[in-house]
C-alpha cells in the first residue's frame, strides 16, 4: 500500500482496492464481450447493431479507466492482466458455435450488461458499507451508463416478446 491522505482507514482501503480490482476484471471481460459481438454480428440489422455494440464498447472502455484509477487513488494498484481477468471474471463465456442469428449477439451482450450491472450495484452497496461515498458515486455513475446501454441493446429484442 502506498501512503495517501484519503480519509479511509487502511483496512477499508485494502477491501476497496480488492473490490475495485474485481470489478475491473469484470469490466475488461464485458469489454471483450462487446467487441466479440461487434466483430461477429450479421443479419439485416448489421449496421445498426455493429455501431451500437461499438458505442457500448466505448462506454465500457471509459468505465474501465474510471475503475482502474480508483484503487491507485486509494494507495493500491490497478490489476487487470489477462491472467487476472481470466481468473476473476465470472460472466459466462460466449458460445460462438451456437451463434445462429444477430439476436444471439443481442441476447449475449444484454446478458453480459445485466450481469455487470448487478456486480456494479453490489459494489455500490459494499462501498457504502465501507464508508466510501466517492467509490460508491463512481460505481453509481457507471451503473447509470450500463443500464442505459442495456436498455438500448434490449430494445432490439422488444419486437421478439
C-alpha positions in Angstrom: 0.0 0.0 0.0 1.1 3.5 -0.8 0.6 6.3 1.6 -2.4 8.6 0.9 -4.2 11.4 2.6 -7.6 9.9 1.8 -9.5 9.7 5.0 -10.4 6.0 4.8 -8.7 3.5 7.1 -6.0 1.3 5.6 -8.1 -1.8 6.4 -11.1 -0.4 4.5 -8.8 0.8 1.7 -7.5 -2.7 1.2 -11.0 -4.0 0.9 -12.0 -1.2 -1.5 -8.9 -1.9 -3.7 -9.8 -5.6 -3.9 -13.4 -4.7 -4.8 -12.3 -2.2 -7.5 -9.9 -4.8 -9.0 -12.6 -7.4 -9.0 -14.9 -5.0 -10.8 -12.1 -4.0 -13.1 -11.7 -7.7 -14.2 -15.4 -7.9 -14.9 -15.3 -4.6 -16.9 -12.5 -5.9 -19.0 -14.4 -9.1 -19.6 -17.5 -7.0 -20.6 -15.4 -5.0 -23.0 -14.3 -8.3 -24.7 -18.0 -9.3 -24.9 -18.8 -6.0 -26.6 -16.0 -6.4 -29.2 -16.9 -10.1 -29.8 -20.5 -9.1 -30.6 -19.3 -6.1 -32.6 -17.0 -8.2 -34.8 -19.3 -11.1 -35.4 -22.8 -9.8 -35.7 -24.5 -10.4 -39.0 -28.0 -10.0 -40.4 -30.5 -7.4 -41.6 -29.7 -5.1 -38.7 -25.9 -5.5 -39.1 -25.0 -1.8 -39.4 -27.3 -0.6 -36.5 -26.0 -3.4 -34.2 -22.4 -3.1 -35.3 -22.5 0.6 -34.5 -24.4 0.1 -31.2 -22.1 -2.6 -30.0 -19.1 -0.3 -30.7 -20.8 2.6 -28.8 -21.4 0.3 -25.8 -17.7 -0.8 -26.1 -16.5 2.9 -26.0 -18.6 3.4 -22.8 -17.2 0.3 -21.2 -13.7 1.5 -22.0 -14.4 4.7 -20.1 -15.7 2.6 -17.1 -12.5 0.5 -17.2 -10.4 3.7 -16.9 -12.6 5.1 -14.0 -12.5 1.8 -12.1 -8.7 1.3 -12.7 -7.8 4.7 -11.4 -9.7 4.3 -8.1 -7.5 1.6 -6.5 -4.5 3.7 -7.3 -6.0 6.7 -5.7 -6.6 4.5 -2.6 -2.9 3.6 -2.4 -3.1 0.3 -4.3 -2.5 -0.8 -7.9 -4.9 -1.5 -10.8 -4.6 -5.2 -11.5 -6.1 -6.3 -14.8 -3.6 -8.6 -16.6 -5.1 -11.2 -18.8 -4.5 -13.8 -16.2 -6.3 -11.8 -13.5 -9.3 -11.2 -15.8 -9.5 -14.9 -16.8 -9.3 -15.9 -13.1 -11.5 -13.2 -11.5 -14.2 -12.6 -14.2 -17.5 -14.5 -13.7 -19.5 -13.7 -16.8 -20.5 -16.7 -18.9 -18.3 -17.3 -22.0 -19.7 -16.6 -25.4 -20.6 -19.9 -27.2 -19.7 -18.9 -30.7 -20.7 -22.3 -32.1 -24.4 -21.6 -31.3 -24.3 -18.1 -32.8 -27.0 -18.6 -35.4 -28.5 -15.1 -35.7 -28.0 -11.4 -34.9 -30.3 -11.9 -31.9 -27.8 -14.3 -30.4 -25.3 -11.4 -30.1 -28.1 -9.0 -28.8 -29.1 -11.6 -26.1 -25.4 -12.4 -25.3 -24.5 -8.7 -24.9 -27.7 -7.8 -23.0 -26.9 -10.7 -20.6 -23.4 -9.5 -20.1 -24.5 -6.0 -19.4 -27.2 -7.2 -17.0 -24.6 -9.3 -15.2 -22.1 -6.5 -15.0 -24.9 -4.2 -13.8 -25.6 -6.5 -10.8 -21.9 -6.6 -10.0 -21.7 -2.8 -10.0 -24.9 -2.5 -7.9 -23.4 -4.8 -5.4 -20.2 -2.8 -5.4 -22.2 0.4 -4.6 -23.6 -1.3 -1.5 -20.2 -2.6 -0.4 -18.6 0.9 -0.9 -21.4 2.4 1.2 -20.8 -0.3 3.9 -17.1 0.6 3.9 -17.9 4.3 4.3 -16.5 5.4 0.9 -19.1 7.6 -0.9 -16.6 8.5 -3.6 -16.2 4.9 -4.8 -20.0 4.4 -4.4 -20.6 7.5 -6.6 -18.1 6.3 -9.2 -19.9 3.0 -9.4 -23.3 4.7 -9.4 -22.1 6.7 -12.5 -21.1 3.5 -14.2 -24.3 1.8 -13.3 -26.3 4.6 -14.8 -24.4 4.2 -18.1 -24.6 0.4 -18.0 -28.4 0.5 -17.5 -28.8 2.9 -20.4 -26.7 0.6 -22.7 -28.8 -2.4 -21.5 -32.0 -0.5 -22.4 -30.6 0.3 -25.9 -29.4 -3.3 -26.6 -32.6 -4.9 -25.2 -34.7 -2.6 -27.4 -33.6 -4.8 -30.3 -35.4 -7.7 -28.7 -38.7 -6.0 -27.9 -40.4 -7.0 -31.0 -39.5 -10.6 -30.2 -41.6 -10.7 -27.0 
